[in-house]
Amino acid sequence: MDVLINIIGFLGLGALIIAAWVFASSAKRYITGEDLQDEMKAMESDLSPYRHWKDRSDSDRRKQDPANVFPLIINGMEIKEDRRVHRDRRHAA
């Protein structure tokens, strides 16, 4: 009996979450006046925070001369050499 009550409670909580999501998304569309197609176009724009990629530039800044010249003095501490030894830092990660 406890298992059945737990299952019904879990399904009820899931239904409540889904209902809240549907209500929030439909209220947002009603207030802004945009439909789903407009929302998808906005998500694909360059200004969208949901865009998961960035366009690469033709010139890679990492292939240019190093910006720092050692030894460096930062906050009163002297750094004698760069701790990164591999040319491609992602390789050593």
Buried (B, 14 or more C-beta within 10 A) or exposed (E): EEEEEEEEEEEEEEEEEEEEEEEEEEEEBEEEEBEEEEBEEEEEEEEEEEEEEEEEEEEEEEEEEEEEEEEEEEEEEEEEEEEEEEEEEEEEE
